[in-house]
Amino acid sequence: MRTVNLHQLATFQIVAKHCSFVRAAEELHFSQPAVSAQVHQLEQSLGVKLFDKIGRKTHLTQAGEELYLYSQKIFSLIEETLDTMNALASPHSGRLSVGADTTVGTYVIPRLLGLFRQLYPKVDITLEVINPTPLVEELMGNRIDMAFMSKIPSDMPVFAAPFAHNELVLVAPPTHRLAGCPNVPFSELARENFLLREMGSGTRSALEGAFRDAGFPLLVSMQVGNNSAIKQGVAAGLGIALISRVALDMELETHRLVMLDVEGFPLMRQWRLVHLKEKTLSATARAFKAFILQHSELVPHNELNAPRWEAANHN
């Protein structure tokens, strides 16, 4: 495969611009023989004659004219490439691709992205809010920079750091038999039918683990694919559910749903920032990661302006 020496090509471009080896040597601060040698080596490499000496004037050959046009495009593209690389070295431009499971992606991450956008208004941000299984696939396929999730497969080669608490609470309609009852024993809860998230959901896994630890079977009313549908189903009397506290503000304020006071609940879990260990994060992604971890270990209900707990070691 033939290659082009960019130094020789740059020398050729100056000679071609002036159609003069003398003026090119003056501009480049080279000797004229050094300029001629560079052009001669380029001609040998390409296998074509680039200049004709007619009388006392230097003229481009047809090959020289074509190469001059291409050299302008080449150096323009190189300049554009360097500008892009410089931009990517700064967190203030470039792209950021984030994925999140449905709860944190709906109720927590948009606010954080909004705050980050205020600091870096020129960054192009993409947010994918999807279920845990496809989220893992997006992360492992290197199609997103980082993800936010609660349940991380043990075999994933990732960096993971906690950034926000996820308080999982039991909800029911206000007319439910357990509504308003203090310190309900687990045995009473085990009589209830539950609306569950899809397989692989962190919330579902947490509820299944709680019932397994307590030694009771989990009665399932139906499986539902998102929080909105679960809340509608609970309000309609189809069963009770375990759901993240951050998803309930409107329903609790309007008294469409109530939280149950049950032994062993709420369950406290954590959402984590995750990215592939071997991934080279862009300056923008590094800035976003640092921004997120500055808001880690938040007090319950994820109030970003509340006092922070002692930060964990994220190394």
DRENDO-1510 file (C-alpha; in Angstrom, 1 decimal, always signed):
<recs>
REC; n; res; u; v; w
REC; 1; MET; +0.0; +0.0; +0.0 .
REC; 2; ARG; +1.4; +3.4; -1.1 .
REC; 3; THR; +1.6; +6.1; +1.5 .
REC; 4; VAL; +1.9; +9.9; +1.3 .
REC; 5; ASN; +4.3; +11.8; +3.4 .
REC; 6; LEU; +2.3; +14.8; +4.8 .
REC; 7; HIS; +5.5; +16.9; +5.2 .
REC; 8; GLN; +6.3; +16.4; +1.5 .
REC; 9; LEU; +2.7; +17.1; +0.6 .
REC; 10; ALA; +2.8; +20.3; +2.6 .
REC; 11; THR; +6.0; +21.4; +0.8 .
REC; 12; PHE; +4.4; +20.6; -2.5 .
REC; 13; GLN; +1.3; +22.7; -1.7 .
REC; 14; ILE; +3.4; +25.8; -1.0 .
REC; 15; VAL; +5.4; +25.3; -4.2 .
REC; 16; ALA; +2.2; +24.8; -6.2 .
REC; 17; LYS; +0.6; +27.9; -4.6 .
REC; 18; HIS; +3.4; +30.1; -5.8 .
REC; 19; CYS; +4.5; +28.0; -8.8 .
REC; 20; SER; +8.0; +28.8; -7.6 .
REC; 21; PHE; +10.6; +26.8; -5.7 .
REC; 22; VAL; +12.4; +30.0; -4.7 .
REC; 23; ARG; +9.3; +31.6; -3.1 .
REC; 24; ALA; +8.3; +28.4; -1.5 .
REC; 25; ALA; +11.8; +28.1; +0.1 .
REC; 26; GLU; +11.5; +31.6; +1.4 .
REC; 27; GLU; +8.1; +31.0; +3.0 .
REC; 28; LEU; +9.2; +27.7; +4.5 .
REC; 29; HIS; +12.6; +29.0; +5.6 .
REC; 30; PHE; +14.2; +26.0; +3.8 .
REC; 31; SER; +17.0; +26.0; +1.3 .
REC; 32; GLN; +15.8; +25.7; -2.3 .
REC; 33; PRO; +17.6; +22.3; -2.8 .
REC; 34; ALA; +15.8; +21.0; +0.3 .
REC; 35; VAL; +12.4; +22.1; -1.2 .
REC; 36; SER; +13.3; +20.5; -4.5 .
REC; 37; ALA; +14.3; +17.3; -2.7 .
REC; 38; GLN; +11.0; +17.1; -0.9 .
REC; 39; VAL; +9.0; +17.5; -4.1 .
REC; 40; HIS; +11.3; +15.0; -6.0 .
REC; 41; GLN; +10.7; +12.4; -3.2 .
REC; 42; LEU; +6.9; +12.9; -3.4 .
REC; 43; GLU; +7.0; +12.5; -7.2 .
REC; 44; GLN; +8.9; +9.2; -6.8 .
REC; 45; SER; +6.5; +8.0; -4.2 .
REC; 46; LEU; +3.4; +8.8; -6.4 .
REC; 47; GLY; +5.0; +7.8; -9.6 .
REC; 48; VAL; +4.0; +11.0; -11.5 .
REC; 49; LYS; +5.7; +14.3; -12.5 .
REC; 50; LEU; +4.2; +17.2; -10.6 .
REC; 51; PHE; +6.0; +20.2; -12.2 .
REC; 52; ASP; +7.3; +21.2; -15.6 .
REC; 53; LYS; +10.1; +23.8; -16.0 .
REC; 54; ILE; +9.3; +25.7; -19.2 .
REC; 55; GLY; +11.7; +28.5; -19.8 .
REC; 56; ARG; +12.3; +30.3; -16.6 .
REC; 57; LYS; +8.8; +29.5; -15.2 .
REC; 58; THR; +7.5; +26.5; -13.2 .
REC; 59; HIS; +4.2; +25.0; -14.1 .
REC; 60; LEU; +2.0; +22.3; -12.6 .
REC; 61; THR; +1.4; +19.2; -14.7 .
REC; 62; GLN; -2.1; +17.8; -14.9 .
REC; 63; ALA; -1.1; +15.4; -12.1 .
REC; 64; GLY; +0.2; +18.4; -10.1 .
REC; 65; GLU; -3.1; +20.3; -10.6 .
REC; 66; GLU; -5.1; +17.3; -9.4 .
REC; 67; LEU; -2.8; +16.8; -6.4 .
REC; 68; TYR; -3.0; +20.4; -5.5 .
REC; 69; LEU; -6.8; +20.2; -5.3 .
REC; 70; TYR; -6.7; +17.1; -3.2 .
REC; 71; SER; -4.0; +18.5; -0.9 .
REC; 72; GLN; -6.3; +21.4; -0.1 .
REC; 73; LYS; -9.0; +19.0; +0.8 .
REC; 74; ILE; -6.6; +16.8; +2.8 .
REC; 75; PHE; -5.2; +19.6; +4.9 .
REC; 76; SER; -8.7; +21.1; +5.4 .
REC; 77; LEU; -9.9; +17.7; +6.7 .
REC; 78; ILE; -6.9; +17.4; +9.0 .
REC; 79; GLU; -7.6; +20.9; +10.4 .
REC; 80; GLU; -11.3; +19.9; +10.9 .
REC; 81; THR; -10.1; +16.7; +12.6 .
REC; 82; LEU; -7.8; +18.6; +15.0 .
REC; 83; ASP; -10.6; +21.0; +15.8 .
REC; 84; THR; -12.9; +18.1; +16.6 .
REC; 85; MET; -10.3; +16.4; +18.8 .
REC; 86; ASN; -9.7; +19.7; +20.7 .
REC; 87; ALA; -13.4; +20.0; +21.2 .
REC; 88; LEU; -13.7; +16.5; +22.5 .
REC; 89; ALA; -10.8; +17.2; +24.9 .
REC; 90; SER; -13.1; +19.8; +26.6 .
REC; 91; PRO; -16.2; +18.8; +28.5 .
REC; 92; HIS; -18.1; +21.8; +27.1 .
REC; 93; SER; -18.9; +20.2; +23.8 .
REC; 94; GLY; -19.4; +16.8; +22.3 .
REC; 95; ARG; -22.0; +14.1; +23.0 .
REC; 96; LEU; -23.2; +12.3; +26.1 .
REC; 97; SER; -25.2; +9.1; +25.8 .
REC; 98; VAL; -26.9; +7.9; +29.0 .
REC; 99; GLY; -29.1; +4.9; +29.7 .
REC; 100; ALA; -31.3; +4.3; +32.7 .
REC; 101; ASP; -33.8; +1.8; +33.9 .
REC; 102; THR; -37.4; +3.0; +33.9 .
REC; 103; THR; -37.8; +4.3; +37.5 .
REC; 104; VAL; -34.5; +6.2; +37.9 .
REC; 105; GLY; -34.7; +7.2; +34.2 .
REC; 106; THR; -38.1; +8.7; +34.6 .
REC; 107; TYR; -38.0; +10.3; +38.1 .
REC; 108; VAL; -34.3; +11.1; +38.9 .
REC; 109; ILE; -32.0; +11.3; +35.9 .
REC; 110; PRO; -33.9; +14.0; +33.9 .
REC; 111; ARG; -33.4; +16.4; +36.8 .
REC; 112; LEU; -29.7; +15.7; +37.1 .
REC; 113; LEU; -29.3; +16.1; +33.3 .
REC; 114; GLY; -31.1; +19.4; +33.5 .
REC; 115; LEU; -28.7; +20.6; +36.2 .
REC; 116; PHE; -25.7; +19.3; +34.1 .
REC; 117; ARG; -27.0; +21.1; +31.0 .
REC; 118; GLN; -27.0; +24.4; +32.9 .
REC; 119; LEU; -23.3; +23.9; +33.4 .
REC; 120; TYR; -22.6; +22.6; +29.9 .
REC; 121; PRO; -25.2; +24.0; +27.6 .
REC; 122; LYS; -23.5; +23.0; +24.3 .
REC; 123; VAL; -23.4; +19.2; +25.1 .
REC; 124; ASP; -25.6; +17.0; +23.0 .
REC; 125; ILE; -27.3; +14.7; +25.4 .
REC; 126; THR; -29.2; +11.4; +24.7 .
REC; 127; LEU; -31.2; +9.5; +27.4 .
REC; 128; GLU; -32.5; +6.0; +26.8 .
REC; 129; VAL; -35.1; +4.9; +29.4 .
REC; 130; ILE; -35.5; +1.1; +29.1 .
REC; 131; ASN; -36.0; -2.0; +31.1 .
REC; 132; PRO; -33.0; -3.6; +32.8 .
REC; 133; THR; -32.3; -6.4; +30.3 .
REC; 134; PRO; -32.0; -4.2; +27.2 .
REC; 135; LEU; -30.2; -1.6; +29.3 .
REC; 136; VAL; -27.4; -4.2; +30.1 .
REC; 137; GLU; -27.3; -5.1; +26.4 .
REC; 138; GLU; -26.8; -1.4; +25.4 .
REC; 139; LEU; -24.1; -1.0; +28.0 .
REC; 140; MET; -22.2; -4.2; +27.0 .
REC; 141; GLY; -22.5; -3.3; +23.4 .
REC; 142; ASN; -20.8; +0.0; +24.0 .
REC; 143; ARG; -23.8; +1.9; +22.6 .
REC; 144; ILE; -24.1; +4.2; +25.6 .
REC; 145; ASP; -21.4; +5.9; +27.8 .
REC; 146; MET; -22.9; +4.9; +31.1 .
REC; 147; ALA; -26.0; +3.6; +32.7 .
REC; 148; PHE; -28.0; +4.0; +35.9 .
REC; 149; MET; -29.5; +0.9; +37.5 .
REC; 150; SER; -30.1; -0.8; +40.8 .
REC; 151; LYS; -29.4; -4.5; +39.8 .
REC; 152; ILE; -26.0; -5.2; +38.2 .
REC; 153; PRO; -25.2; -8.7; +36.8 .
REC; 154; SER; -22.3; -10.1; +38.7 .
REC; 155; ASP; -20.4; -11.0; +35.6 .
REC; 156; MET; -20.4; -7.6; +34.1 .
REC; 157; PRO; -16.8; -6.0; +33.8 .
REC; 158; VAL; -17.9; -2.6; +35.0 .
REC; 159; PHE; -17.1; +0.3; +37.3 .
REC; 160; ALA; -20.1; +0.9; +39.6 .
REC; 161; ALA; -20.7; +3.5; +42.2 .
REC; 162; PRO; -23.8; +4.3; +44.3 .
REC; 163; PHE; -25.2; +7.7; +43.7 .
REC; 164; ALA; -28.8; +7.8; +45.1 .
REC; 165; HIS; -30.9; +5.8; +47.6 .
REC; 166; ASN; -34.0; +4.0; +46.3 .
REC; 167; GLU; -36.6; +3.6; +49.0 .
REC; 168; LEU; -39.1; +0.9; +48.0 .
REC; 169; VAL; -42.5; +1.2; +49.7 .
REC; 170; LEU; -45.7; -0.8; +49.7 .
REC; 171; VAL; -48.7; +0.9; +48.3 .
REC; 172; ALA; -52.4; +0.2; +48.3 .
REC; 173; PRO; -55.7; +2.1; +47.6 .
REC; 174; PRO; -57.0; +4.1; +50.6 .
REC; 175; THR; -59.8; +1.7; +51.1 .
REC; 176; HIS; -57.6; -1.3; +51.5 .
REC; 177; ARG; -58.0; -3.4; +54.7 .
REC; 178; LEU; -54.4; -2.7; +55.7 .
REC; 179; ALA; -54.5; +1.1; +55.0 .
REC; 180; GLY; -53.8; +3.0; +58.2 .
REC; 181; CYS; -52.9; +0.0; +60.2 .
REC; 182; PRO; -49.6; +0.4; +62.2 .
REC; 183; ASN; -46.8; -2.1; +62.1 .
REC; 184; VAL; -48.6; -4.8; +60.1 .
REC; 185; PRO; -47.0; -8.2; +60.5 .
REC; 186; PHE; -45.4; -9.9; +57.5 .
REC; 187; SER; -47.9; -12.8; +57.8 .
REC; 188; GLU; -50.8; -10.4; +57.0 .
REC; 189; LEU; -48.9; -9.0; +54.0 .
REC; 190; ALA; -48.4; -12.5; +52.7 .
REC; 191; ARG; -52.2; -12.9; +52.3 .
REC; 192; GLU; -52.2; -10.1; +49.6 .
REC; 193; ASN; -51.9; -10.4; +45.9 .
REC; 194; PHE; -49.2; -8.3; +44.2 .
REC; 195; LEU; -48.7; -6.5; +41.0 .
REC; 196; LEU; -45.1; -7.2; +39.9 .
REC; 197; ARG; -42.7; -5.6; +37.5 .
REC; 198; GLU; -41.2; -7.7; +34.7 .
REC; 199; MET; -38.5; -10.4; +35.2 .
REC; 200; GLY; -35.1; -8.8; +35.8 .
REC; 201; SER; -36.6; -5.7; +37.5 .
REC; 202; GLY; -34.7; -4.7; +40.6 .
REC; 203; THR; -37.9; -3.9; +42.5 .
REC; 204; ARG; -39.3; -7.3; +41.7 .
REC; 205; SER; -36.1; -9.0; +42.8 .
REC; 206; ALA; -36.2; -7.0; +46.1 .
REC; 207; LEU; -39.8; -8.1; +46.8 .
REC; 208; GLU; -39.1; -11.7; +45.9 .
REC; 209; GLY; -36.1; -11.6; +48.2 .
REC; 210; ALA; -38.1; -10.2; +51.1 .
REC; 211; PHE; -40.7; -12.9; +50.8 .
REC; 212; ARG; -38.1; -15.6; +50.5 .
REC; 213; ASP; -36.2; -14.4; +53.6 .
REC; 214; ALA; -39.5; -14.2; +55.5 .
REC; 215; GLY; -40.4; -17.8; +54.5 .
REC; 216; PHE; -43.7; -16.9; +52.8 .
REC; 217; PRO; -44.9; -17.5; +49.2 .
REC; 218; LEU; -45.5; -14.4; +47.1 .
REC; 219; LEU; -49.0; -14.3; +45.6 .
REC; 220; VAL; -49.0; -12.7; +42.2 .
REC; 221; SER; -52.0; -10.9; +40.8 .
REC; 222; MET; -50.4; -9.9; +37.5 .
REC; 223; GLN; -47.2; -8.8; +35.9 .
REC; 224; VAL; -47.0; -5.2; +34.7 .
REC; 225; GLY; -44.3; -3.5; +32.6 .
REC; 226; ASN; -44.0; +0.0; +34.0 .
REC; 227; ASN; -44.7; +2.0; +37.1 .
REC; 228; SER; -47.5; +4.0; +35.7 .
REC; 229; ALA; -49.5; +0.9; +34.9 .
REC; 230; ILE; -48.7; -0.6; +38.3 .
REC; 231; LYS; -50.0; +2.5; +40.0 .
REC; 232; GLN; -53.2; +2.5; +37.9 .
REC; 233; GLY; -53.7; -1.2; +38.7 .
REC; 234; VAL; -53.2; -0.7; +42.5 .
REC; 235; ALA; -55.7; +2.2; +42.4 .
REC; 236; ALA; -58.2; +0.0; +40.6 .
REC; 237; GLY; -58.0; -2.7; +43.3 .
REC; 238; LEU; -56.1; -5.3; +41.3 .
REC; 239; GLY; -53.6; -5.8; +44.1 .
REC; 240; ILE; -50.9; -4.1; +46.1 .
REC; 241; ALA; -47.4; -3.3; +44.9 .
REC; 242; LEU; -43.8; -2.5; +45.9 .
REC; 243; ILE; -42.7; +0.7; +44.2 .
REC; 244; SER; -40.0; +3.3; +44.4 .
REC; 245; ARG; -41.0; +6.3; +46.7 .
REC; 246; VAL; -39.8; +8.8; +44.1 .
REC; 247; ALA; -42.6; +7.6; +41.7 .
REC; 248; LEU; -45.4; +8.3; +44.1 .
REC; 249; ASP; -45.5; +12.0; +44.9 .
REC; 250; MET; -48.7; +12.8; +42.9 .
REC; 251; GLU; -50.6; +9.7; +44.0 .
REC; 252; LEU; -49.8; +10.3; +47.6 .
REC; 253; GLU; -50.7; +14.0; +47.5 .
REC; 254; THR; -54.1; +13.3; +45.8 .
REC; 255; HIS; -54.7; +10.3; +48.2 .
REC; 256; ARG; -55.2; +7.9; +45.3 .
REC; 257; LEU; -52.7; +5.6; +46.9 .
REC; 258; VAL; -51.4; +5.2; +50.5 .
REC; 259; MET; -48.2; +3.6; +51.8 .
REC; 260; LEU; -48.6; +0.6; +54.1 .
REC; 261; ASP; -46.8; +0.3; +57.4 .
REC; 262; VAL; -45.6; -3.3; +57.3 .
REC; 263; GLU; -42.9; -5.1; +59.3 .
REC; 264; GLY; -39.6; -5.0; +57.4 .
REC; 265; PHE; -40.6; -2.2; +55.0 .
REC; 266; PRO; -39.6; +0.1; +53.4 .
REC; 267; LEU; -36.8; -1.7; +51.6 .
REC; 268; MET; -33.7; +0.4; +51.1 .
REC; 269; ARG; -31.8; -0.1; +47.9 .
REC; 270; GLN; -29.3; +2.0; +45.8 .
REC; 271; TRP; -29.1; +3.2; +42.3 .
REC; 272; ARG; -25.7; +3.0; +40.8 .
REC; 273; LEU; -23.8; +4.7; +38.1 .
REC; 274; VAL; -22.2; +2.1; +35.8 .
REC; 275; HIS; -19.8; +2.1; +32.9 .
REC; 276; LEU; -17.6; -0.5; +31.3 .
REC; 277; LYS; -14.2; -0.7; +33.0 .
REC; 278; GLU; -12.3; -0.6; +29.8 .
REC; 279; LYS; -14.2; +2.2; +28.2 .
REC; 280; THR; -12.4; +5.4; +27.6 .
REC; 281; LEU; -14.8; +8.1; +28.6 .
REC; 282; SER; -14.8; +11.4; +26.7 .
REC; 283; ALA; -14.1; +14.6; +28.6 .
REC; 284; THR; -17.9; +15.3; +28.6 .
REC; 285; ALA; -18.7; +11.9; +30.0 .
REC; 286; ARG; -16.0; +12.3; +32.7 .
REC; 287; ALA; -17.4; +15.6; +33.7 .
REC; 288; PHE; -20.9; +14.1; +33.9 .
REC; 289; LYS; -19.6; +11.2; +36.0 .
REC; 290; ALA; -17.9; +13.6; +38.4 .
REC; 291; PHE; -21.1; +15.7; +38.6 .
REC; 292; ILE; -23.2; +12.7; +39.4 .
REC; 293; LEU; -20.8; +11.4; +42.1 .
REC; 294; GLN; -20.8; +14.8; +43.7 .
REC; 295; HIS; -24.6; +14.1; +44.3 .
REC; 296; SER; -24.1; +10.6; +45.6 .
REC; 297; GLU; -25.4; +9.2; +48.9 .
REC; 298; LEU; -28.4; +11.5; +48.9 .
REC; 299; VAL; -30.9; +11.6; +51.8 .
REC; 300; PRO; -34.2; +9.7; +51.3 .
REC; 301; HIS; -36.5; +10.9; +48.5 .
REC; 302; ASN; -33.5; +12.0; +46.5 .
REC; 303; GLU; -33.7; +15.7; +47.4 .
REC; 304; LEU; -30.6; +17.1; +45.6 .
REC; 305; ASN; -30.5; +20.2; +47.8 .
REC; 306; ALA; -30.7; +18.4; +51.1 .
REC; 307; PRO; -27.6; +17.9; +53.3 .
REC; 308; ARG; -25.4; +15.0; +52.0 .
REC; 309; TRP; -24.5; +12.0; +53.9 .
REC; 310; GLU; -20.8; +11.0; +54.2 .
REC; 311; ALA; -19.7; +10.1; +50.7 .
REC; 312; ALA; -18.6; +6.6; +50.0 .
REC; 313; ASN; -15.3; +5.7; +48.4 .
REC; 314; HIS; -15.8; +5.7; +44.7 .
REC; 315; ASN; -12.4; +4.5; +43.6 .
</recs>
